[in-house]
Amino acid sequence: MARLSVSSITVGELAANCWFLTNEETKETLVFDPGDEADRIGVYTEKMGWTVKALILTHGHLDHMGAAEELKKQTGAPVYAMRAEEPLLRDAKKNLSAFIAHKVVTVKADRLLEDGEELEIAGVCLKAYLTPGHTPGGGSFYCQEAGCVFTGDTLFCGSVGRSDFPGGSMSALVQSVKEKLFLLPDETRVYPGHGQETTIRYEKQYNPFVR
């Protein structure tokens, strides 16, 4: 069993969480949602002595993928995303870059994932869940060994993501949380796209949007 750790830094004007799931034995790390400040992310991983092996996007909004292409150039690490999110990744209006950054920002994923697909990267096993609602192809990534799930803007501490952006749906979002995320073990730690971490148990009991 690999010795895994989780850490994060907050990036960009919209204060998105960029998470790192690291195999401490090999010093290889998976970067979730590199939304901005590619150089800062690179300096952080270099300071920690890590090799970036994958860039994993929970969804395609600018504040979660804005640094992906630059980091891909810097590290050679492939980009992973859910297959259903590809149209949003490639469209500046849908991914909001045309409005937030006033420029075209797109990402080409190297690996497009299906709902329920299992993958192993750098000795870390993940299961990808399609959790639409905030975006049509939003995904959550569960690591059983580390006892955690990276939920992007699907599930927050005491809240859920917005559903008023293009392709959003509150009913789909609630369904994703109840039928996918709430089936994970209660003790699973939730690492969201913004704000503080939480647990599945806490959200089942106290989240007013999905109780």
C-alpha positions as CSV (number, residue, x, y, z in Angstrom):
1,M,0.0,0.0,0.0
2,A,1.4,3.3,-1.0
3,R,1.9,6.1,1.5
4,L,-0.3,8.9,0.2
5,S,-0.7,12.5,1.2
6,V,-3.0,15.4,0.2
7,S,-2.2,19.1,0.2
8,S,-3.5,22.1,-1.6
9,I,-2.8,25.7,-2.6
10,T,-5.4,28.3,-3.5
11,V,-4.9,29.9,-7.0
12,G,-6.4,32.7,-9.1
13,E,-8.7,35.6,-8.5
14,L,-11.6,33.2,-7.8
15,A,-9.7,31.4,-5.1
16,A,-9.9,27.8,-6.5
17,N,-8.4,24.9,-4.7
18,C,-5.6,23.2,-6.5
19,W,-5.1,19.8,-4.9
20,F,-2.1,17.5,-4.9
21,L,-2.4,13.7,-4.2
22,T,1.1,12.5,-3.7
23,N,2.8,9.1,-3.5
24,E,5.3,9.9,-0.8
25,E,7.3,6.8,-1.6
26,T,8.0,7.8,-5.2
27,K,7.6,11.6,-4.8
28,E,5.2,11.6,-7.7
29,T,2.1,13.7,-7.5
30,L,-1.3,14.1,-9.2
31,V,-2.5,17.7,-9.6
32,F,-6.3,18.3,-9.5
33,D,-7.7,21.5,-11.0
34,P,-4.7,23.6,-11.9
35,G,-6.8,26.7,-12.4
36,D,-4.3,29.5,-12.6
37,E,-0.7,30.5,-11.6
38,A,1.1,27.8,-13.5
39,D,4.5,29.0,-12.4
40,R,3.5,29.1,-8.7
41,I,2.2,25.6,-8.9
42,G,5.4,24.5,-10.6
43,V,7.5,26.2,-7.9
44,Y,5.4,24.5,-5.2
45,T,5.9,21.0,-6.6
46,E,9.6,21.7,-7.2
47,K,10.0,22.9,-3.6
48,M,8.3,19.7,-2.3
49,G,10.5,17.6,-4.5
50,W,7.6,16.1,-6.5
51,T,7.3,15.0,-10.1
52,V,4.0,15.8,-11.6
53,K,2.5,12.7,-13.3
54,A,-1.0,13.9,-14.2
55,L,-3.2,17.0,-14.4
56,I,-6.7,16.0,-13.6
57,L,-9.7,18.3,-14.2
58,T,-12.9,18.0,-12.3
59,H,-14.5,20.3,-14.9
60,G,-13.7,22.7,-17.6
61,H,-14.4,26.1,-16.2
62,L,-11.5,28.6,-16.5
63,D,-10.7,28.8,-12.8
64,H,-10.1,25.0,-12.6
65,M,-8.2,24.4,-15.9
66,G,-6.6,27.8,-16.8
67,A,-3.0,26.6,-16.0
68,A,-3.4,23.1,-17.4
69,E,-1.8,23.7,-20.9
70,E,1.2,25.6,-19.5
71,L,1.8,23.0,-16.8
72,K,1.5,20.3,-19.5
73,K,4.3,22.1,-21.4
74,Q,6.4,22.5,-18.2
75,T,6.1,19.0,-16.9
76,G,5.0,16.8,-19.8
77,A,2.2,15.4,-17.6
78,P,-1.0,14.4,-19.5
79,V,-4.4,16.1,-18.9
80,Y,-7.3,13.9,-17.8
81,A,-11.0,14.9,-17.9
82,M,-14.4,13.3,-18.3
83,R,-15.3,12.6,-21.9
84,A,-18.6,14.4,-21.5
85,E,-16.7,17.6,-20.6
86,E,-14.7,17.8,-23.8
87,P,-17.0,20.3,-25.6
88,L,-16.8,22.7,-22.7
89,L,-13.0,22.4,-22.5
90,R,-12.8,23.4,-26.1
91,D,-15.3,26.3,-26.1
92,A,-14.2,29.6,-24.6
93,K,-17.8,30.8,-24.0
94,K,-18.9,27.6,-22.3
95,N,-15.8,27.4,-20.1
96,L,-16.2,31.1,-19.3
97,S,-12.8,32.2,-20.3
98,A,-14.3,34.6,-22.9
99,F,-16.1,36.4,-20.0
100,I,-13.7,36.0,-17.1
101,A,-10.3,36.4,-18.8
102,H,-11.7,38.1,-22.0
103,K,-9.6,35.7,-24.1
104,V,-9.8,32.3,-25.5
105,V,-8.5,29.6,-23.2
106,T,-9.0,26.0,-24.2
107,V,-7.6,22.6,-23.1
108,K,-7.1,19.4,-25.1
109,A,-7.4,16.5,-22.7
110,D,-5.0,13.6,-23.4
111,R,-7.2,11.1,-21.7
112,L,-11.0,11.2,-21.7
113,L,-12.7,9.2,-19.0
114,E,-16.0,7.4,-18.7
115,D,-18.3,7.2,-15.7
116,G,-17.0,4.6,-13.3
117,E,-13.6,4.2,-15.0
118,E,-10.8,3.1,-12.8
119,L,-7.2,4.2,-13.4
120,E,-3.8,3.9,-11.8
121,I,-1.3,6.7,-12.1
122,A,2.0,6.7,-10.2
123,G,0.9,3.9,-8.0
124,V,-2.3,5.8,-7.1
125,C,-5.7,4.2,-7.9
126,L,-8.6,6.4,-8.7
127,K,-12.2,5.9,-9.7
128,A,-13.8,8.6,-11.9
129,Y,-17.4,9.4,-11.4
130,L,-19.5,11.5,-13.8
131,T,-21.2,14.0,-11.6
132,P,-23.0,16.5,-13.8
133,G,-25.0,19.5,-12.7
134,H,-22.5,22.3,-12.3
135,T,-21.3,21.4,-15.8
136,P,-22.6,18.7,-18.2
137,G,-19.4,16.6,-17.8
138,G,-18.2,17.4,-14.4
139,G,-16.4,14.6,-12.6
140,S,-15.4,13.6,-9.1
141,F,-12.4,11.4,-8.4
142,Y,-12.4,8.9,-5.5
143,C,-9.2,7.4,-4.0
144,Q,-10.2,4.6,-1.7
145,E,-6.7,4.1,-0.4
146,A,-6.4,7.7,0.7
147,G,-10.1,7.8,1.8
148,C,-10.9,10.9,-0.1
149,V,-12.8,12.3,-3.1
150,F,-12.0,15.4,-5.2
151,T,-15.4,16.9,-6.1
152,G,-14.6,20.2,-7.9
153,D,-17.7,22.4,-7.8
154,T,-20.1,19.6,-7.4
155,L,-20.1,19.4,-3.6
156,F,-18.8,22.0,-1.1
157,C,-18.8,22.1,2.7
158,G,-22.5,22.9,3.4
159,S,-23.3,23.7,-0.2
160,V,-23.2,22.7,-3.9
161,G,-22.0,24.3,-7.0
162,R,-23.9,26.9,-9.1
163,S,-26.2,25.5,-11.8
164,D,-26.9,28.8,-13.7
165,F,-23.9,28.6,-16.1
166,P,-24.3,27.1,-19.6
167,G,-25.2,23.4,-19.3
168,G,-25.9,23.6,-15.6
169,S,-28.8,21.8,-13.9
170,M,-29.7,21.9,-10.2
171,S,-31.7,18.7,-10.4
172,A,-28.8,16.9,-12.1
173,L,-26.4,18.3,-9.5
174,V,-28.5,17.1,-6.5
175,Q,-28.9,13.7,-8.2
176,S,-25.1,13.5,-8.7
177,V,-24.5,14.1,-5.0
178,K,-27.2,11.8,-3.8
179,E,-26.7,8.9,-6.2
180,K,-22.9,9.0,-6.6
181,L,-21.1,10.9,-3.8
182,F,-23.4,9.9,-1.0
183,L,-22.8,6.2,-1.8
184,L,-19.1,6.6,-0.8
185,P,-18.1,5.6,2.8
186,D,-19.3,8.2,5.4
187,E,-15.7,8.8,6.6
188,T,-14.6,9.8,3.1
189,R,-12.9,13.2,3.1
190,V,-14.3,15.7,0.5
191,Y,-11.8,18.0,-1.1
192,P,-13.9,20.6,-3.0
193,G,-13.0,23.1,-5.7
194,H,-13.4,26.1,-3.3
195,G,-13.5,26.5,0.4
196,Q,-12.7,24.1,3.2
197,E,-12.7,20.3,3.2
198,T,-15.5,18.3,4.7
199,T,-16.7,14.6,4.9
200,I,-19.5,12.7,3.3
201,R,-21.0,12.0,6.7
202,Y,-21.2,15.7,7.5
203,E,-22.8,16.6,4.2
204,K,-25.4,13.9,4.5
205,Q,-26.4,15.3,7.9
206,Y,-26.1,19.1,7.4
207,N,-26.0,20.1,3.7
208,P,-29.3,21.9,3.2
209,F,-29.3,21.5,-0.6
210,V,-29.3,17.7,-0.5
211,R,-30.7,16.6,2.8
